[in-house]
Amino acid sequence: MKLSILMPVYNEEDRVADALKQALAVDYPCEIELVVVDDGSRDGTAEVLGRADDARLRVITHQRNAGKGAAIKTAVQAAEGEYMVILDADLEYDPQDIPKLLAPVLDGRATVVYGNRTFGSHSAYSFWYVMGNKAVTTAANVLFNSYIGDLETCFKLMPVALYRSLDVHSRGFGMEAEVTGKLLRRRIRPYEVPISYRARGREEGKKITWKDGVEALFILGRERARRRKS
């Protein structure tokens, strides 16, 4: 199996070099590629990516910022692996956890795997961020009669063909809710494994806001109301 690690990047010149180094240093149990999409960065991100040199790395550039969902769509279209996982470039997630997500797939227990974050005082930058995440996740569980633990997790591992078939339209952070809503509507329940997490604050470049939470609730409601294909 080949795993495509998809990394959307926007204005991360201070972090992206470390993000690449960490992702490529992991001892993966399968072949990997790292597909990076520079989503119209206006800082020195492009220069940092231009200096990266690894045969497993491919960089694609958006001329204008289009949003995380759009960057992932570009990366998925270019992916050559059978499976994919999303890894942000903000260093909040530890790529050393990716083999733990792969384990249930490789031993035949799962097809879709989510990394489940446990929030604590050292890992969450605000009370309202955690409560917002719990509210969106609870809404998904109520609407789809499921019991997932972390809808907004970046670590979503699944077959590339499955993601493509979801036909995700959300261009921004709403893609997290759209992906999960469409999976649950198909009665695909993600297998969850615990992962480590350290949130950064606004001063460090945190981009998601309360508006993204409202959008996520709207998207979940829309997907629940949509008729499931036979």
C-alpha positions in Angstrom: 0.0 0.0 0.0 1.1 3.5 -0.7 0.0 6.4 1.5 -0.4 9.9 0.2 0.1 12.5 3.0 -1.7 15.7 2.0 -0.4 19.0 3.5 -2.3 22.2 2.8 -0.1 25.3 3.5 -0.9 28.9 3.8 1.5 31.5 5.2 3.6 29.1 7.3 7.1 30.1 6.6 8.1 29.8 10.2 6.8 26.2 10.6 6.6 24.5 7.2 10.3 23.4 7.2 9.9 21.7 10.5 6.5 20.2 9.4 8.2 18.7 6.3 11.1 17.4 8.3 8.9 15.8 10.9 6.6 14.2 8.3 9.4 12.7 6.3 11.3 11.4 9.3 8.6 9.0 10.5 9.2 5.3 10.1 6.1 4.4 8.1 5.0 0.8 7.6 4.3 1.4 3.9 5.5 3.5 1.0 4.5 7.2 1.3 4.4 10.4 -0.7 4.0 13.9 0.7 1.9 16.2 -1.5 2.1 19.8 -0.4 -0.2 22.5 -1.7 0.9 26.0 -1.2 -2.5 27.7 -1.1 -1.5 31.2 -2.3 0.9 32.0 0.6 2.0 35.7 0.7 5.0 35.2 3.0 8.2 33.3 2.5 6.5 29.8 2.4 7.2 29.3 -1.3 10.9 30.0 -0.8 11.1 27.5 2.0 9.3 24.8 0.0 11.6 25.5 -3.0 14.6 24.6 -0.8 13.1 21.2 0.2 14.7 18.2 -1.4 13.2 14.8 -1.0 12.2 12.3 -3.7 8.9 11.6 -1.8 7.9 15.3 -1.8 5.8 17.1 -4.4 4.8 20.7 -4.2 1.8 22.2 -6.0 1.0 25.9 -5.9 -2.2 27.8 -6.0 -1.8 31.4 -7.3 -4.5 32.6 -5.0 -5.6 31.5 -1.5 -8.6 29.3 -2.0 -9.1 27.6 1.4 -8.2 24.3 3.1 -10.9 22.4 1.3 -9.8 23.6 -2.1 -6.1 22.8 -1.3 -7.1 19.3 -0.2 -9.1 18.8 -3.4 -6.0 19.8 -5.5 -3.8 17.4 -3.4 -6.3 14.5 -3.8 -6.5 15.0 -7.5 -2.7 14.7 -7.7 -2.4 11.8 -5.1 -0.9 8.6 -6.4 -1.4 6.5 -3.3 -4.2 4.1 -2.5 -4.8 5.7 0.9 -4.6 9.3 2.0 -4.3 11.3 5.3 -4.4 15.0 5.9 -1.6 16.6 7.8 -1.6 20.4 8.5 1.6 22.3 8.4 1.0 24.1 11.7 2.8 21.6 14.0 -0.4 21.0 16.1 -0.4 17.3 15.0 2.4 14.8 15.4 3.1 12.8 12.3 4.5 10.1 14.5 0.8 9.2 15.2 0.2 8.4 11.5 1.4 4.8 11.8 -1.2 4.3 14.6 -3.9 5.4 12.2 -2.6 3.0 9.6 -2.6 0.0 11.9 -6.3 -0.8 11.8 -6.3 -0.5 8.0 -3.3 -2.8 7.6 -4.7 -5.5 9.8 -8.1 -5.3 8.2 -10.1 -3.8 11.0 -11.1 -0.5 9.3 -11.3 1.4 6.1 -11.7 4.9 7.5 -9.7 6.0 10.6 -9.9 9.3 12.5 -7.4 10.6 15.0 -9.2 11.5 18.2 -7.7 14.4 20.2 -7.9 14.5 24.0 -8.0 18.1 25.0 -6.3 19.3 28.2 -5.0 22.6 29.6 -1.7 22.1 27.7 -3.3 21.1 24.4 -6.2 23.6 23.9 -5.7 27.3 23.5 -9.2 28.3 24.6 -12.3 27.0 26.4 -14.6 28.2 23.6 -12.5 26.4 20.9 -12.9 23.1 22.7 -16.6 23.7 23.4 -17.2 24.6 19.8 -15.5 21.4 18.6 -17.7 19.4 21.1 -20.8 21.2 19.9 -20.2 20.4 16.2 -19.3 16.8 17.0 -22.4 16.4 19.2 -24.5 17.8 16.4 -23.2 15.2 14.0 -23.8 12.4 16.5 -27.4 13.5 17.0 -28.2 14.1 13.3 -26.7 10.8 12.2 -27.2 8.6 15.3 -23.5 8.0 15.6 -20.9 8.4 18.3 -17.7 9.8 16.9 -15.4 11.7 19.3 -13.8 14.4 17.2 -15.3 15.6 13.9 -12.9 18.4 13.4 -9.7 16.4 13.6 -7.3 17.0 10.8 -6.2 13.3 10.9 -8.7 11.7 8.6 -7.3 8.6 6.9 -9.3 6.8 4.1 -8.9 5.4 0.6 -8.2 8.1 -2.0 -11.0 6.7 -4.2 -13.4 7.1 -1.3 -12.5 10.8 -0.8 -12.8 11.5 -4.4 -16.3 9.9 -4.5 -17.5 12.2 -1.7 -17.3 15.1 -4.1 -16.4 17.6 -1.4 -17.4 21.2 -2.4 -16.4 23.2 0.8 -13.4 25.3 0.0 -12.6 26.3 3.6 -12.6 24.6 7.0 -16.1 23.4 6.3 -14.6 20.5 4.5 -14.1 18.7 7.8 -17.9 18.7 8.5 -18.8 17.9 4.9 -16.4 14.9 4.7 -17.8 13.5 8.0 -21.4 14.2 7.2 -21.1 12.5 3.8 -19.4 9.5 5.4 -22.0 9.2 8.1 -24.8 9.6 5.6 -23.3 6.6 3.8 -23.3 4.8 7.1 -19.5 4.7 7.2 -18.4 4.9 10.8 -14.8 6.0 11.2 -12.6 3.9 13.4 -11.0 6.2 16.0 -7.5 6.1 17.6 -6.2 8.5 20.3 -3.6 11.0 19.1 -1.5 13.7 20.6 -2.3 17.4 20.0 -1.0 20.9 20.9 -3.1 23.8 19.7 -1.5 27.1 18.8 -3.0 30.5 19.7 -4.0 33.4 17.5 -0.7 35.1 18.0 0.9 31.9 16.5 -1.3 32.0 13.5 -4.4 30.0 14.4 -6.9 30.6 11.6 -10.2 28.8 12.4 -12.9 31.0 14.0 -16.4 30.7 15.4 -17.8 31.4 12.0 -16.3 28.1 10.8 -18.2 26.4 13.6 -21.5 27.9 12.4 -20.7 26.9 8.9 -20.0 23.3 10.0 -23.4 23.1 11.7 -25.1 24.3 8.5 -23.2 21.8 6.4 -24.1 18.9 8.8 -27.8 19.8 8.6 -27.6 20.0 4.8 -26.0 16.6 4.5 -28.5 15.0 6.9 -31.4 16.4 4.9 -30.0 15.2 1.6 -31.4 11.9 0.4 -29.0 9.0 0.7 -28.3 7.3 -2.6 -29.3 3.6 -2.9 
